[in-house]
Each structure stands twice: as C-alpha cells, then as structure tokens.
Amino acid sequence: MRHHDLVVIGAGSGNAVIDDSFADLDVAIVEERWFGGTCLNAGCVPSKMLAHTAHVARTVREAGTFDVDAELRAVRWREARDRVFGRLDAERDRGRRGRMDEDWVTVYEGRARFTGPRTLRIDRAEGAVDVSAGQIVVAAGSRPLVPGPVAGAGLPYETSDTVMRIDAPPRRLAVLGGGYIAAELAEVFAAAGSSVVIVEKEERLLGPQDETVAERFTELVRSRYDLRLGREVTAVSGRPGELLLTLDDGSTIEADMLLVAVGRVPNSDRLHLEAAGIATHDDGRVLVDAHQRTTVEGVFALGDICSPVPLKHVANREAEVVAHNLRNPDHLIAADHDLVPAAVFTEPQIASVGATEQDCRDRGLDYRVGTAGYGDIAYGWAMEDTTGFCKVLAEPGTGRILGAHLMGAQASVLIQPLVLAATLGIDAVTLAKSPYWIHPALTEVVENALLDLGM
C-alpha cells in the first residue's frame, strides 16, 4: 500500500488547498470526474456566462423602452454554448495537466472510499489501488438531488450538471424547483427561445430569500413563465422528447425536456465514511469543527460536503483555512459563516447578506427596516427601472446592520458596501453619512435605504 503525506479527495476547491508550500510533501489528489469541480464545469461560471448572454438578449428585446429600434433575431445557442465550454474545458484540462506535471503530486483519476481512519481504496478504470495518508482532506462536493418520481420513471431528464451542454434549447422546458439554480437556468433558456413552466412546491419562488424579495420576484416573472406553485410532480410518463408530468392536483404538463433543479446533496454517502469513523449530520454533511477538522484526527473537510453554506466563495475560504491548519497545527484558524453574501444572477439580479426580515421575527429581534427603490434615484430613471429596490435591516439604538437585500441591476455589486459594514461593525448612520456617495449612480439606492432607517 502506497503512503502519501497528504491526500485531497476532490479537485474543485480541494485543489486550492495545495500550493507550493506543500512541495516538500508527497501529495495526492483524487478526482473522479472533472478538475475545477462543479463551479467551473457545471455551476457558477458557465451559468453566469450564459446568464450574461441572456441579459444581452433581453436588453436587445427591450431596447424600445429607450427609444432604440433593435430586433433580436435569435440567440445562437450552440455557438454560445461552445464559446462558454470551449474556454472552461480548456481551463479544466490546463489545471489537470498542471497537477500531473508536478513531481510532488500524484493524480488518481477515480472514486475514493475509506477503508479505515486514514486509508482509502481508489476505484480507477485501470484497476483499484489502496493508499494510506498522514492527513486527508475531504472535498468531494455535492450532486443534484433527483426526486423519486423522476428517478424511477425511466425517462430522460436534465440537471444543472448536464443541461447547459445540450445541443439545442427545447421548445417546451419544464423546470422542477424554484430555488436560485432553477431561476437562473429558466432565465437562460427563456432567452434562448424556450417556453418555460416552473413547478415549485412552495407558494413563492426563491423561498429562502427575504420575503419581500421572494414576493416581488415571483410576481415579476409570472408574465415570463407558466408558474405552478404549491405543486409537486407525482409522475413522469410519455417518451423521450414528449414528456407528460402529472402534478399532485391531477393537472398535467406537456414538455419536450425536464430540468430537475430541486437542490443538491453532499457526496458523503459515496465515501464509506463509516469505515473511517467520520461522523455526519442528519442531512449527510460531514461534521466539522470551526477549524474544518472532522471527528477523525488528521482528516479535514471543506466545501459542499460539509459546509452549512454551500457556495463557491465559502468553499474557497474554507480551503484557505484548511491549508493554513494543515501547515500550522499549533496555530489553527477558523472559518466564519455568520455573514456570507450571496447573489442570484437572474434578471433582475438579487443579492443578500445576513438576516432576512422573517429571521428577525423568528428570533424575536428588535429591528428597523429601511427601503429605497431604483425608481427613486436618478440612475434608476435612466434605466426606467420601476421594480428594483434595496432593503436594510438594522438594530435600533446601535444601528448595527442585521441584514440587507437587493433586487435590481448590479445587485451583486451594490451589496458589497453593506457586506463590509456588517462584517466590520460599521453602523448604518456612519455608513450613510461618512463616505461620499456618487451622484447619479446606482449606489444611491443603498444610501437612501440606510437613510430610510430613520436613525
């Protein structure tokens, strides 16, 4: 059995753990599918590249609002897809080759599973191999969740792992799920010409978002999609390309393609963690402490397989923590998940940080709400924006920012001053009154929401 000083399972954010400071060690990386992980190959990056293409198409389609005569003839889907994945596949292959060329790194292409506390069997195309390690990092990520009625139907379906690589957009696309992945991909395919129906078991889309955001976004997209809210799929029948979805109220949907986007599950169930004695949460996430250590000495975990906030920028931060702690066992640092910003790259964009208003109520917090609309600022006039807004929640007396939520153009950028303030302890009055806010710029919507707190 070959022994390595360090084995990293997963070449997404796990790959970021290893830099030249580990070159004095015998390191191995195990990857069963693709270097760069979900984010590069089937998640954050390709979806946002295609979302921007959708944004360009919508801009052309709505140019008449600004007295510009323009016609959108088509989104050339295959060319757009090849532009996106031609670049990303090259990045993936470059990363893989780079690791293989390093004489202190061994790359195993296959699936790892534990056979003991720090021993692994790696199933490869060329045959299984057993290895041991002084330390192991588990960064095996997650995969799309597929409900039983879909999985058991024996008919084709797509997930976020596959749908962005299809050859042509379907004429009729049924999207199962109402979270951020479903919302972003619905936007992409609607722009590409698909007629979209969304089936969501909750009464609103983007349910985890602040209630004002979820309500307004749901109402905004009713004119774009056929929304079947408060409904679940109970059966899938028909044949490939001619699917029939039956819902729990007896209604049916005809679709050429089904996209399943109801969430993701950690890949912990594929690793035989019980053989190593590694504990998990009830939902399958690997149990880690603040320093990303599992319940087994010498074994760390990071990313979607363990994180309470399964986002790429969180996984990257956790990779930094693990890298430090591997090299500095006497001076451990911790990952902080209290104020993690997030964005949804729909049209309009959505961004958030901290508590929602429903969180504040549920926790019995005393809070104030400040809001401002894009339509109340000069650049909002320029954009003819009547739906965008900023909402800030703050603690009376101290002005401590509890949460912030935006829906509108460039929300993912506009949220950042509020992220900084909440993270660094800058109160709402100081943030509103101390710096200059450029006029006329979209940032004035943030300034006005802070002033609307009345502090």
N, C-alpha and C positions, 0 to 999 in steps of 0.2 A: 504494500500500500504506500503510495507516494504521500509525503508530508509537505505541506506548504505552511509558511508562517502566517499567511492571511488568505482567506478565500472570500470573495464577494459574489453573492448569488444575485444576479440581475445587473444588466449593463445599461440601465436608464440612469437615474440619479445615483445608483450604486457606483457607476463608472466614475462619477465625480469625486468619490471618496479618495481615489488613488491619484496622487501626483508624484512628482519626482522625489519628494521627501521619503517615499516608501521604496526607493530604488535599491536600498541596502537589504531588502527583504525578498523572500521568494513568495510572490503574489500570484494568485489565480483568480480569474473571472469566469463565471459560469453564466451563459446566456442561451436560452433555448429557442428564442425567436428572432429578436432584432436588436441590434445595438442602438442606443438612443432612447429605448423604451417607448411607451405609449405616446408620450408627449411629441416626440419628433416624428414618429411613424404613423400615428393614427389618432392623435389627440390635439393638444393645444396648438401646435404650429400649423399643420395642414388645415385644420378647421378655421383658424383665423385668417390664413391666406385666402381660403375660399370665401370666408365671410367678407373680406375686403372686396373681393370680386363682386359679391352680391351687393355690397354697398355702392360700388361704382355703377352697377346696372340700375339700382333703384334711383341713384342720382340722375342718370340719363332719363329714366322713365318719368321722373317728377320735375324735369327741367322747366316745364311750362309754368310752374309756380313762380319762377323767377324771370318770366318773360323771355325765356330762351327756347327757340324752336329746335328740338332734337328728337330723334327717333331711335329707339332701341330695337334693332333688328333681331339680335339673338345673343345669348351667352354661348360661346363656343366651348361646350363642356369638356370635350376630350382634350382640346388644346389647353384649357385652364388646368385640368387635372394633370396633364403631362408636364406643364410648367411647374406646378407645385411639387409633384413627386419626383420629377427629374432632378430637382435641386435637393430634396430631402433624402432621397435614396442615395444620392452621391455623398451627402454628409454622413449618412449611416455607414456606408461602405468605407469612407475615409477613417471614421472612428474605429471601425473594426480592424482595418489594416494597421492603423497606428498602434493599437494594443498588441497585435500579433508580431509587430516588428520590434517590440521592446523585449530585450533578452531577460529581463527580470519578471516578466508577466507571462503566465501560461493561460491561454484562452481555451476553455472547454465549451464546445457548442452542443448543448443538450440540456436535459432537465435534471436538476439536482433534487435529491431527497435524503433526509437524515437517516442514518443507521445507528447513531449514537450521539452523545453530547456534542462532540466536535468531529464527527466523521460523516462522510457523505458518499452516496453512490450516484454517479452521474450517468444517466442513460443517453448514449450517443448513437448516431447512425452506424458508426464503425464498431460499436460494442460498448458495454458498460465498463466504467472504471471506478475504483474505490479510492478515496483520498481522505486524509486527515488534515487538521489545521490547528495552529495555535490559537487563532482567532478567526471568527466568521462574521460577516455582515450579511444579513438577510434583507434584500431589497428587490424581491420578486414581484412587486407590483400587484395589480388587480386586473380583472377582466369584466366584460359586460355581463350583467345579470339577465338571464332569459327565463321568463315565467313558464310554468309547466304547460299551459295550453298551447303555447307557441312551440316549445321544445319538443312536445310529444306529437305534434301534428304531422311531422314528416314532410313538411313543405318548406321551401326556401325562405329565408329571411335574412336581413342585413342587420349589422350592428355598427357602432361607430368605428370598430376595427376594420370594417370592410367597405362601408357604403361610399366613402369618398374616393374609392378606386374603381367604381363601376364604369362601364364604357359609355353609358348614356343615362340621363335622368329619366325616370319613369314618367309616364303621362299622369298616373294617379299614385300618389305616395301616401300610405297610412303610417303615421308615426305613433308608436306606443310609448307614452311617457310625456311628462310635462315639466321636466327639470331643465337645467341650463343646456345640457347636451342636446336634448330634443329640440329646444327652442332655437339654438344656433343652427342645427342641421336643417330644420324646417325652413329657416330663412335662406339658407344656401340653395336648397332645391326649389323653393318657390321662385327665387330669382332666376334659376336655370330653366324655368318653364313648367315645373310640376304643379299639379293641383294637389294641395296638401290637406289631409284630415288628421287631427290630433286627438288621440284617445287618452284621457288622464283621469285617474280615479279620484283625485281631489277636485274641488269646485273651482279652483283657480290654477293657472299656470304659475310656475316659479314659486311654489308654496313656501319654501324656507326663507324667501326674501321678506323684507319688511312688508307689512300688509298693504301699505299704500302703493308700493311698487308692484306687488303681485296683482292688486286690483286694477291698477291703471294699465299695466302691460296686457293683462288678459282682455280688457275692453278694447285696447288699441288694436290687437291682432284679430279680433273677431271678424273684421272685414277682409282679412287676408286668408284665413284658414277656416275650414269647417271644424269647429270645436265640439267634441263630445266629452263634456266634463262631468265628473261624478260617475263615470262609467268604467267598466273593466271588460277586457276581452275574455270570453269563456270558451271560444272555439275558433279554430282556423281551418277552413276547408277550401275546396277548389283544386286548382292545379297551378304549376309554376307560371307566373305571368298573369294569372286570372284568379286572384285570391278572394275569398269571402270571409270576412271577420264577423263573428257573432258576438254581440255585447250582452251584458248581464240584464239589460232591459228588453232583450229579444230583438232589438234593431240590428241591422247588418250594414256592413261597409264593403263595397267592391273596390279592390285596389290591384294595381299591377305589381306593387312591391310593398313589403312591410319592413319598416325600420324599427327595431326594438331598442329603446333608449330609456329604460326604467331605472337605471342605476348601475353600480359596479360592485363586485365582491372581491375581497382580498384573495390572493392565490395561496393562502396559508394551507388550505386543505390538500394541496398537491405536494407538500414538502415533508410529510410524515413527521411533523413536529413532535408528536408524542414519543417517538423513538429517542429524541434528544431531551425530552423533559421540558420543552419550551411551552409556556402557558399562553393561552389566548383569551380574548374577551368573548362574550357570548356571540357577537357578530362575526367572529373569525379573525379579527385583528390580533396580531401578535402583541402581547402585553409587554410594554417597555416602561422604564422609569424616566425621569426628566433628562437623564444623560443618554437615552436611547439604548440602554442595556436591557436585554431580555432577562428571563428568570434563570438562564444558564450562564455561568461565568464564561467570559470570553466571547459571548455571542451578542452582537448588536443587531438592531433592525432600524429601517428607515423607510419613508415613503408610504405609498398606499397600503402596503401590507400591515402597517401598524398605526399610521397617523390618524388622529381624530379629525384632521382637516386635510383630505386627500387632494391637494393642489400641488402643481409642479414647483412653485416658488417655496412652498413649505418643505417638500422633499429635498430641494437643493439646500435649504437652511439646515435641515437635519443631517444631510451629507457632510456639511461643514463641521457640525457638532461631532459626528462620528469620527471623522478624520482627525480632529483635534484630540478626542478622547482615546483613540487607538494609540496615538503617539505620546500622550501625556496622561497616563493613568493616575498620577498623583495630583493632577490639576484639572479636574473634569469641569466641563462647561455644560450648560443645559439649553434645550430648545424651548422657546416660549411660544405658545399657541393662543395667547389671550386676544391679541388684536391683529388678526390676519385679514388683509383686504382681499377682495375677490371681484371679478368682473364677468359679465355675460356679454358676449360680442354679437348681440342681436342688433336690429335696427328698430328703435334706438338702443344704444348701449346702456348697460346697467352696471353699477358698481356699489360696493358696500364695505363697511368696516364696523366692527363692534356690535353692540346690541341693537336688535330691532325694537319697534315700539311694543310688540307683543311680548318680547323678552322682558322689557322693563315692567310691564304689568304683571307678568307671571312671577317675577322676582320681588314684587312689591316695592320697586324703586320709586323715589320721588324724582320726577324728571320734567323738563320743559321741551317743547317742540318748536323748532324754527323752520319755516319753509320759504322757498322762493322759486318762482317759475322762470324758465328761459324766456317766456314771452314778456317778462317784466324788465328785461335788460336790453340794452341797445343791440348787442350782437345777436341776441335772440330774435329781435326784429329783423335783422339782416337775414337770418336763416328761416324766417317765417315759422318759427317753432312755437306751437301752441300747446305742446304736451310735456315737454321736458321740465324737470324740477329737481331741486335739491332739498333734502330733509335732514336736519341735525337734531340729535337728542343730547341734552346736557343736564347736568346736575345743578339744581338751584343753589344759590349761595356761592359754591366754588367755581361754577362754570366749567367743570370737568366734562369733557366730551365723552359721552357714553356710546354713541354710535352715529353713523352718517350713511346716507343712502341717496344715490343719484340715478335718474333715468333721463338720458338725453345724449346728444352728440358729445363724444370725447369724455364720457363719464369715467372711463378707466384712467384717464389722466387727471381729471378735475378732483377725484377723490384723494389724491396724494397729499395736499396740504392738510386735510383732515386726518389722514393716517399719521402724518408726522406729529400733529398736535396731540392726538390721542396717545400716541406712543411715548412722546417726550414730556407729556404732562403740561402742555401749553393750554391754558384755559380759553374759553370761547371769546371772551372780551379782548384778551391780549391778541389772539389770532385775528380778530376782526379789525382792531384799532391800531395795532402797532405797525404792521407792514403796509406799504402802498399796494393797492390792487389796481391793475392796469385797466383803464377805461379807453375804449369799449372792448372788453374781452369777455369770454365765457366765464372766466374765473369770478366775475362779479356775482354770478348766481350763488357761489359759495359764500362770498362776503355778505350778501343780502340775507341768506338763510341764517348766518351767525347773528346778524343784527336783529333778525326777527325773533330771536330768543328773548329779547327784551331785558337783557342783563346790563 
